[in-house]
Amino acid sequence: MADALERITNLVALLMATRTPLTHEQIANELAGQYPAGDSATRGAFERDKALLREIGVPLESEVLAGSDAGKTAYRIDRNRYELTDLQLEPDERVALQLAVAAARLADAQFGLLKLGGERSSSPVVVANIPDLPALPQLREATATRSQVTFQYRGTARTLQPYSLMLRERYWYVIGHDLGHDEVRTYRVDRIEGDLVVGETHAFERPVDFDARATFPSDPKLLGDEPAARAEVLVEAVRADMVVRELGDTAVLSRRPDGGVVVEVPCANADAFRSWLFGLGVHAEVLAPPEVRADVVGWLSALAGAR
């Protein structure tokens, strides 16, 4: 289960991204694994989070629903009232702030970025990403009504029975049964290309034992479209012990006479991998595969050019 600060950060991101207010049950479902199990424990944790947000001045709006959800209370955050949009940060100032967050990798720093209006950027840096995604409301509706969806992803048509939507590391993911691959797969919503086609309702049944928390890896470097992706990274002696403690002995591919180590690191999530790498500063070097090394070189070159 996520710690309280990480959960609060994700809760703010969720309530700022939604176009329609969400009940506490919907919030717990979309932040699966971040609230304690059991309705009473979930409700209690949410009530504490709600009180904290209001105490620190977050404009948490609520409304009582009608129709099939009559009597339930739903919540959202008005981005226009919450974001500090008048700071007018220069591009290099925003990049510097984002780099500081990437280096620190602290949830409270990321929480601060939300209030600064973190947006999608063409610069390949780690950001508090709360994009306006046209497909997100459709996917939320398709998940609720068990409607099959078809979309283009990396140039290939995908047909998915969506089981769940999850917010992780400021990105939205849809998890479901991919008919083409005949297996459960996870896709990042902001990488869906073009329009989403939604089929008839009640077209499938979500497995009763489906657990989004078990499907989704806890390590953000594993959150991507190719779960097997790995990089070989040389870490100098000054950071070697710390990295081995973090990754475990099984990640060590070789040890150098000078005390450095070559480790195998998940890199499916390019942003999380870059953030981890940036935290090591000049003491780490990507050795392989060539495409990952080239991606990191391009990322660093873009950062240098933005200064």
C-alpha positions in Angstrom: 0.0 0.0 0.0 1.3 3.5 -0.8 2.3 5.8 2.0 -0.1 8.6 2.9 1.8 11.4 1.1 2.0 9.4 -2.1 -1.7 8.6 -1.9 -2.5 12.3 -1.2 -0.5 13.3 -4.3 -2.2 10.8 -6.5 -5.6 11.7 -5.1 -5.0 15.4 -6.0 -3.9 14.4 -9.5 -7.0 12.2 -9.9 -9.5 14.8 -8.7 -7.8 17.4 -10.9 -7.9 15.2 -14.0 -11.5 14.0 -13.7 -14.2 15.8 -15.7 -17.0 14.4 -13.5 -17.0 14.2 -9.7 -16.0 10.8 -8.3 -17.4 9.0 -5.3 -15.0 7.6 -2.6 -15.7 4.1 -4.0 -14.6 5.2 -7.5 -11.6 6.9 -6.1 -10.5 3.8 -4.2 -11.0 1.7 -7.3 -8.9 4.0 -9.5 -6.2 4.3 -6.8 -6.3 0.6 -6.3 -3.7 -0.7 -3.8 -3.2 2.8 -2.3 -6.1 2.6 0.2 -6.4 -0.1 2.9 -8.6 -3.1 2.2 -12.2 -3.2 3.5 -14.9 -0.6 3.0 -14.7 0.8 6.5 -10.9 1.2 6.4 -11.1 2.7 2.9 -13.8 5.2 4.0 -11.9 6.1 7.1 -8.6 6.8 5.2 -10.5 8.8 2.6 -12.2 10.9 5.2 -8.7 11.7 6.7 -7.3 12.6 3.3 -10.3 14.8 2.5 -10.0 16.6 5.8 -6.2 17.1 5.2 -6.8 18.6 1.7 -9.3 21.1 3.0 -7.1 21.9 5.9 -4.2 22.9 3.6 -6.5 24.9 1.4 -7.2 22.6 -1.6 -10.6 23.6 -3.1 -12.2 20.2 -2.8 -15.7 20.4 -4.3 -18.5 18.0 -3.6 -22.0 17.3 -4.8 -24.8 14.9 -4.0 -25.6 12.6 -7.0 -28.9 11.7 -8.4 -30.1 8.8 -10.6 -28.7 5.3 -9.9 -26.2 6.9 -7.4 -28.8 9.0 -5.6 -27.6 10.2 -2.3 -23.9 9.5 -2.8 -21.4 12.3 -2.5 -18.9 12.8 -5.3 -15.7 15.0 -5.3 -13.5 16.9 -7.7 -10.9 19.7 -7.6 -11.3 22.9 -9.7 -7.9 23.3 -11.4 -8.6 27.0 -12.1 -9.0 27.6 -8.4 -6.1 25.4 -7.3 -3.2 25.9 -9.6 -0.9 28.9 -9.2 -1.2 29.9 -12.8 0.1 33.4 -12.4 3.7 32.6 -11.6 4.7 32.8 -15.3 7.8 30.5 -15.0 10.3 30.8 -17.8 10.9 27.5 -19.7 14.4 27.1 -18.1 12.9 27.8 -14.7 10.3 25.1 -15.2 12.9 22.6 -16.4 15.1 23.4 -13.4 12.2 22.8 -11.1 11.3 19.5 -12.8 14.9 18.3 -12.6 15.1 19.1 -8.9 12.0 16.9 -8.4 13.5 14.1 -10.6 16.7 14.2 -8.5 14.9 14.3 -5.2 12.3 11.7 -6.2 10.1 13.0 -3.2 6.4 12.7 -3.2 6.0 16.1 -1.4 8.1 17.8 -4.2 5.8 16.2 -6.8 2.8 17.4 -4.8 4.1 20.9 -5.0 4.5 20.6 -8.8 0.7 19.9 -9.0 0.0 23.3 -7.5 2.4 24.9 -10.0 0.2 23.5 -12.8 2.5 20.7 -14.0 1.7 20.0 -17.7 2.8 17.9 -20.5 6.0 19.1 -22.1 7.9 18.3 -25.2 11.1 18.3 -23.1 11.8 14.7 -22.0 11.8 15.5 -18.2 10.0 14.0 -15.3 6.9 16.1 -14.6 3.8 16.1 -12.5 1.7 15.0 -15.5 -2.0 15.7 -15.3 -2.9 15.9 -19.0 -6.2 16.5 -20.6 -6.8 13.1 -22.2 -9.8 12.8 -24.6 -9.8 9.0 -24.2 -10.0 9.0 -20.4 -13.7 9.7 -19.9 -14.5 7.2 -22.7 -12.3 4.6 -21.0 -13.8 5.2 -17.6 -17.3 4.8 -19.1 -16.3 1.7 -21.1 -14.8 0.1 -17.9 -18.0 0.8 -15.9 -20.3 -0.5 -18.7 -18.0 -3.4 -19.7 -17.7 -2.1 -23.3 -15.0 -3.4 -25.6 -12.7 -0.7 -27.0 -10.5 -0.4 -30.1 -7.6 2.0 -30.6 -4.3 2.6 -32.3 -1.2 2.1 -30.1 2.3 2.5 -31.5 0.9 2.1 -35.0 -1.0 -1.1 -34.3 -4.7 -1.6 -33.8 -5.6 -3.0 -30.3 -8.9 -4.4 -29.1 -9.2 -4.4 -25.4 -11.8 -5.4 -22.8 -11.0 -2.8 -20.2 -11.0 -4.1 -16.6 -9.6 -1.1 -14.7 -8.0 2.4 -14.9 -5.1 3.2 -12.7 -3.1 6.4 -12.0 0.6 5.7 -11.3 3.5 8.2 -11.4 1.2 10.9 -12.8 0.2 8.7 -15.8 -3.1 7.0 -16.5 -3.0 3.3 -17.5 -5.8 1.1 -18.7 -5.6 -2.6 -17.8 -7.6 -5.3 -19.6 -7.8 -8.4 -21.7 -6.1 -7.7 -25.1 -7.9 -9.9 -27.6 -5.1 -9.8 -30.2 -2.5 -11.1 -27.7 -5.1 -13.1 -25.7 -3.7 -11.9 -22.4 -4.0 -9.1 -19.8 -2.0 -6.1 -20.9 -1.5 -2.5 -19.6 -1.5 0.5 -21.9 -0.6 4.1 -21.1 -3.6 6.3 -22.0 -1.7 9.3 -23.2 0.0 7.0 -25.9 -3.3 6.1 -27.5 -3.3 7.4 -31.0 -6.4 9.0 -32.6 -9.9 8.3 -31.7 -11.1 5.5 -29.4 -13.9 3.3 -30.7 -16.3 2.0 -28.0 -18.4 -1.0 -28.7 -21.7 -2.3 -27.2 -22.2 -2.4 -23.4 -22.0 -5.6 -21.4 -19.8 -7.2 -24.0 -17.6 -9.0 -21.5 -17.4 -9.9 -17.8 -14.5 -8.9 -15.7 -13.0 -11.9 -13.9 -14.2 -12.1 -10.3 -10.7 -12.7 -9.1 -9.1 -9.8 -11.1 -6.8 -7.7 -8.9 -5.4 -4.6 -10.5 -2.8 -4.3 -7.6 -1.4 -7.8 -8.5 -1.3 -6.9 -12.2 0.4 -3.6 -11.7 4.1 -3.7 -10.7 5.1 -1.7 -7.6 8.4 -0.6 -9.1 7.7 2.5 -11.3 10.6 1.5 -13.6 8.5 -1.6 -14.6 5.4 0.5 -15.6 5.5 0.3 -19.4 4.4 -1.5 -22.5 7.3 -3.9 -22.7 7.6 -5.4 -19.2 10.7 -7.4 -20.1 12.7 -4.3 -21.0 16.0 -4.2 -19.1 19.1 -1.9 -19.2 22.7 -2.6 -18.2 24.0 0.2 -16.1 27.5 0.8 -14.8 27.5 2.3 -11.4 30.7 3.7 -9.9 32.0 2.5 -6.6 30.8 5.6 -4.7 27.2 4.6 -5.4 27.6 0.9 -5.9 26.6 -0.3 -2.4 23.5 1.9 -2.3 22.3 0.6 -5.7 22.9 -3.0 -4.8 20.9 -2.6 -1.6 18.1 -1.0 -3.6 18.0 -3.5 -6.5 19.3 -6.7 -4.7 22.2 -9.0 -5.4 20.3 -10.7 -8.2 20.5 -7.5 -10.3 24.3 -7.5 -10.2 25.7 -8.7 -13.6 29.4 -8.1 -12.8 31.7 -6.3 -10.3 34.6 -4.2 -11.3 38.1 -4.2 -9.7 37.6 -0.6 -8.7 34.4 -1.3 -6.8 31.9 -0.4 -9.4 29.1 -2.7 -10.5 27.2 -3.4 -13.6 23.5 -4.0 -12.8 20.4 -4.9 -14.7 17.6 -2.4 -14.3 14.0 -2.4 -15.5 13.5 0.4 -18.1 10.0 -0.2 -19.5 8.9 3.2 -18.0 11.4 5.6 -19.7 10.5 8.5 -17.4 10.9 6.5 -14.2 14.2 5.0 -15.4 15.6 8.4 -16.3 14.6 9.8 -13.0 16.3 6.9 -11.2 19.4 7.4 -13.4 19.5 11.2 -12.9 19.5 10.6 -9.1 22.9 8.9 -9.5 24.3 11.9 -11.3 27.7 11.4 -13.0 28.2 8.1 -11.2 26.1 6.0 -13.6 26.4 5.1 -17.3 24.0 3.1 -19.5 25.9 0.4 -21.3 23.2 -1.5 -23.1 21.0 -2.0 -25.0 22.0 0.6 -27.7 18.6 2.0 -28.1 18.2 2.7 -24.4 21.7 4.3 -24.3 20.8 6.5 -27.3 17.5 7.5 -25.7 19.3 8.6 -22.5 21.9 10.5 -24.5 19.2 12.3 -26.5 17.4 13.1 -23.2 20.5 14.6 -21.6 21.3 16.5 -24.8 17.8 18.0 -24.8 18.1 19.0 -21.2 21.4 20.7 -21.9 19.9 22.6 -24.8 17.0 23.8 -22.7 19.3 25.5 -20.1 
